[in-house]
Amino acid sequence: MKQNKQLLDLKNTSSLVTGAAQGFGFAIARRLAEAGSNVVVADIKLENAQKSAKRISEEFAVVVDSCELDVADESQVIKIFSRYPNIDFLINNAGVFSNYTVTNLSSEEFDRIIRVNVRGVFLCSREFAKTKESNGNGNGKVIVNIASVDALNPSCVGQVHYTSSKHAVAGLTKGLSVELAPKGMRVCAVCPGAALTEGAIELVQSGSPDGIDIAEQWAGIAKQTPMGRLISPDDVALAVLFLVSPMGASITGILLPVDGGITSQPYEGYLESK
Ligand SMILES: NC(=O)c1ccc[n+]([C@@H]2O[C@H](COP(=O)([O-])OP(=O)(O)OC[C@H]3O[C@@H](n4cnc5c(N)ncnc54)[C@H](O)[C@@H]3O)[C@@H](O)[C@H]2O)c1
């Protein structure tokens, strides 16, 4: 039986994290590297990916590589997974978001969100699974999708496109887990609540083109959260670390909320104390 400290030892493994130049992706790549996994920092913004990879490699004695990858571009995805055929852990983190109420939501914006958040997860998972098939070695390989609490219920108004995309990530997670389990592979999703990552800060600071007061919306989310705070990138990274590690060995097909309790709210008034 493995000792506790061995359970978090990821030496001799490799991980690829999409959208890892900043935000959750960076925090995830950093924690995986700390556990001893060699890491590929993949991002649509190469220069940012290179800078983030450098920061991680200065901190931990693992191999840290970086690459340019648009997860929704099929030829790029195929190329990257043939360049890195020995990845053990794929973290599908890259994602985009915006705020528009449905009557102001253009079909172009709807497609943009679906393209990255859904097609991107599909393409990377498919190519990852293919490399395991051709290696004949799926055992112990893990995919973790960074979904959202929006994979369970809408978090706020202005999110029809985003909520749809994250519900689809929930479907991908469950469907992939069923198909890949016989090959020894596990597929899970982490469902974070709101976190002030670089991307989220940009959204809050830019204000919604649709006139939604996003700053007020996010302050409201923190207030409504039973733990009384937003989520941090490291909260998400620790959940990913748990799921890919041998501690998660029997866990597949799950949607794990990391949300300070916001999805466990009683219906309004239901539990009001008298
Ligand atoms: N921040 C939140 O409150 C929150 C909550 C729940 C879920 N999420 C999800 O977590 C993930 C990360 O979000 P974040 O807040 O860290 O965002 P972020 O904007 O801070 O970082 C996202 C990174 O992904 C990269 N990226 C964007 N499009 C890409 C593409 N097509 N291919 C590859 N890389 C791409 C960006 O360059 C950026 O480096 C997303 O899937 C998001 O939907 C975020």
The ligand as a Gaussian input file, in Angstrom:
#p B3LYP/6-31G(d) Opt

LIG

0 1
 N      -12.444000      32.546000     -13.670000
 C      -13.597000      32.002000     -13.325000
 O      -14.366000      32.571000     -12.544000
 C      -13.969000      30.641000     -13.832000
 C      -14.970000      29.934000     -13.151000
 C      -15.322000      28.670000     -13.586000
 C      -14.684000      28.117000     -14.679000
 N      -13.714000      28.815000     -15.334000
 C      -13.070000      28.154000     -16.474000
 O      -11.705000      27.978000     -16.159000
 C      -10.928000      27.993000     -17.356000
 C       -9.804000      29.004000     -17.216000
 O      -10.380000      30.274000     -16.967000
 P       -9.549000      31.489000     -16.388000
 O      -10.480000      32.279000     -15.557000
 O       -8.266000      31.017000     -15.819000
 O       -9.311000      32.322000     -17.763000
 P       -8.143000      33.309000     -18.227000
 O       -8.766000      34.116000     -19.312000
 O       -7.506000      34.007000     -17.091000
 O       -7.076000      32.300000     -18.868000
 C       -7.422000      31.534000     -19.985000
 C       -6.187000      31.182000     -20.787000
 O       -6.632000      30.402000     -21.900000
 C       -6.005000      30.894000     -23.074000
 N       -6.863000      30.607000     -24.239000
 C       -7.971000      31.263000     -24.651000
 N       -8.447000      30.704000     -25.766000
 C       -7.633000      29.678000     -26.065000
 C       -7.610000      28.728000     -27.107000
 N       -8.507000      28.756000     -28.114000
 N       -6.639000      27.782000     -27.104000
 C       -5.703000      27.776000     -26.116000
 N       -5.654000      28.669000     -25.125000
 C       -6.619000      29.601000     -25.094000
 C       -5.810000      32.378000     -22.840000
 O       -4.779000      32.909000     -23.669000
 C       -5.458000      32.396000     -21.350000
 O       -4.070000      32.275000     -21.156000
 C      -11.906000      28.290000     -18.484000
 O      -12.303000      27.091000     -19.085000
 C      -13.076000      28.940000     -17.766000
 O      -14.283000      28.788000     -18.463000
 C      -13.340000      30.077000     -14.934000

